[in-house]
Amino acid sequence: MANLTLSIDAELLKQARIRALERDTSVNTLVREYLEGLVARDEGLEPMDAFLALTESVHAGSGPGGRTWTRDELYER
């Protein structure tokens, strides 16, 4: 594992230590878990970004130039 040096405000570090104690863990573990979650969220967004880009290129919908039928026309018997 690599080491990381951070510059943090003393009051922020104090509050982080309190949170770590409340969770029976260390500030190091809190930071590592935060970074792991951050990376996992970003990786999870890539498929969503691709999907949204695809939907922008598809011109289907009920707005102008979209559907040309009405619900009643679909259910004519």
KAVEN-V632727 format. One record per residue. N is the residue number from 1. RES is the residue in one small letter. SS is DSSP state (a for helix, b for strand, c for the rest). PHI is phi in whole degrees, 0 to 359 (none if undefined). Layout:
<<N:RES:SS:PHI> <N:RES:SS:PHI>>
This chain:
<<1:m:c:none> <2:a:c:272> <3:n:c:265> <4:l:c:226> <5:t:c:253> <6:l:c:239> <7:s:c:254> <8:i:c:229> <9:d:c:305> <10:a:a:302> <11:e:a:293> <12:l:a:297> <13:l:a:297> <14:k:a:300> <15:q:a:294> <16:a:a:295> <17:r:a:296> <18:i:a:297> <19:r:a:301> <20:a:a:297> <21:l:a:297> <22:e:a:299> <23:r:c:262> <24:d:c:55> <25:t:c:215> <26:s:c:243> <27:v:a:297> <28:n:a:304> <29:t:a:295> <30:l:a:299> <31:v:a:294> <32:r:a:299> <33:e:a:295> <34:y:a:298> <35:l:a:295> <36:e:a:298> <37:g:a:295> <38:l:a:299> <39:v:a:293> <40:a:a:297> <41:r:a:296> <42:d:a:296> <43:e:a:294> <44:g:a:288> <45:l:a:279> <46:e:a:303> <47:p:a:298> <48:m:a:293> <49:d:a:299> <50:a:a:295> <51:f:a:297> <52:l:a:296> <53:a:a:296> <54:l:a:295> <55:t:a:294> <56:e:a:288> <57:s:a:272> <58:v:c:267> <59:h:c:254> <60:a:c:240> <61:g:c:163> <62:s:c:256> <63:g:c:277> <64:p:c:305> <65:g:c:80> <66:g:c:271> <67:r:c:297> <68:t:c:242> <69:w:c:242> <70:t:c:250> <71:r:a:300> <72:d:a:299> <73:e:a:296> <74:l:a:294> <75:y:c:257> <76:e:c:295> <77:r:c:237>>
